[in-house]
């Protein structure tokens, strides 16, 4: 889904000048890939999905802001990779960190807990939780409780692209 929807959207934002000049995009997955292989995969998918909107020059510039790190988000030993990349030292910042969680509902809680445990939830961070927030009313309440325990409510954005699709269109 990130290759089909999220990265093309970010490409368009970049192309149209709607991302900050010093913006960086970090893609996280369990799959171990070299950066070059990751970029080749993304470039191939953007060419496929964007068709005539794909521009090689724009891709070269866009790919320069993309990074990739393999992290098994359920393994405590992997979190230092994210800490090193983000370099959060507890100080206030003039930047914004956006965690866009496009993951299975059962991963929201462990990821949010780990972000809090590792002090990766400063006031300049935002959390976007996409997809169904739980599998029923009770689990939705549980997920939302963990979100609120890990981040301030003003930092949390909840999105269900299917429920919001008609309104946006």
N, C-alpha and C positions, 0 to 999 in steps of 0.2 A: 504493500500500500504506500509506503514512503517513496518508493521509486516511481510509482504510477501517479501519485497525487501530490505528496508533500514536496519532494524535490523539484518537480516541474513548477509548482507554485512559487517556490523560493527562487528558481531560475527567472521566472517572469518578474518577480519583485526586483531582483538584481538588475535584469535587463532594463527595466523601466526607471531605475534610479531610486527605488523605494526602500533600499536597505542602507543603513549607516555605512559610511565609507570604510570604517575599520571593523565592520562586522565579520565575524568568523562563525562558521557552521561546523559543529562537531557531530558526526554520525556515530552512533554506538550500536554495536551488535556483538553477539557471542562469537560469531564466525571470525576466525583468524584470517586476515587478509593484509597483504602489503598495500600501502597507500596507492601505488600505481595500478594495482589490480582493481582496487575499490573504484578509483577514478575512471578506469576503463569501463567497468560495469555501469557506473552511473552515466557516463557519456553515451554508451550504447543505448541505454534505456531512454535517455532524454531524446536522442535522435529518433528513436522509435515512436515515443509518445507525443513529442512535440511536432514531428513531421516538418512542415514548412516553416514553423516558427523557430526551429533550431538554427542557430548561427554559430559557426565554428569559432569566430573571434570572441563572441560573448561567452561561449563555453570555456575558452582558455582563461578568460578573466574570472569567470564564476568558479571554475575548478580551483583557482588559487586560494579561495577562501574556505574551501572544503577540507575538513580533516576527518580522519577515521581512527577509532580506537576500538579494539576488541576487549570487551568487558563482559564477563558473566555476572550480571547484576545480582545474582543470588549468592555469589561467592564473596565473602568478606575480603579475601586476599586481592581482589581485582580493583577495589575502590581507590587505592592510591594512584592508579593511572588517571582517573578522572580528577582527583585532587591536584595532581601535578599539572594537568592540562589547564584547569581553571585558575589555579594559583590564587585561591581565596585565602586571605590572611586575617580575616575577621574585621578588617577595616571597611569603612563605607567606601563606595565606589561611584564613579560617574558612568559606569557601564551597567548594562542590564544583562543578566543571565536568564535565558528562557529554557526551561526543561520541557520539552514537548514529548509527553508520554503517549505514544501510539502503541500500546502494549495490551496484552490480555488483561482482563479485569483483575485476575488473581495476582498480578504483578504490581499493581498500583501501591498496595500497602507495603510490601517489602522494599520497593524502590524508595518510597517516601521516607520510610524509617531509616534506611541507609543514608539518604541525603542528610537527614537530621543528625544521625549519629556521627557523620563525618564533617559536620558543620558546613555543609554545602547548601544551606538554605538561608543565606544572609538576606537582609531586607531588600537588596537590589536584585534578588532572584524572583522569577515568576515560574509558576508551574501550570502547564496546560495539560489537562487530563482529557484525552480523547477516547471516544467509544463508549459503550455502555459502562456505566459506573456500577458494576455489580451485575449479578444475574437475576436478582429479584429485589423486592423492596428492602428486605432485611440486609442483604449483602451490600446494597447501595448505601444504606445507612452506615454500615461498618466501614466501607471504603471512604465515605465522606468524613467520618470521624478520624480516620488515620490521616487524611489530607489535612484536616484542621489541626491535628496534633503536630504535624510536621512543618506546616507553613501557616502564616497568618492568612485569614480569609481574603484580605485584599490582594494577596499574592497568587490566588488560585483562580484559574479559568477552566470551566468545564465545557466541553464541546461534544456533541453527538452529531456528526456530520449528516446522519440520515434524518434525524428529527429536525435539524435546522435547514436542510436542503431546500424544502419547498418555500420557506419564508425568505431565504436568501435569493432564490430564483425570482 
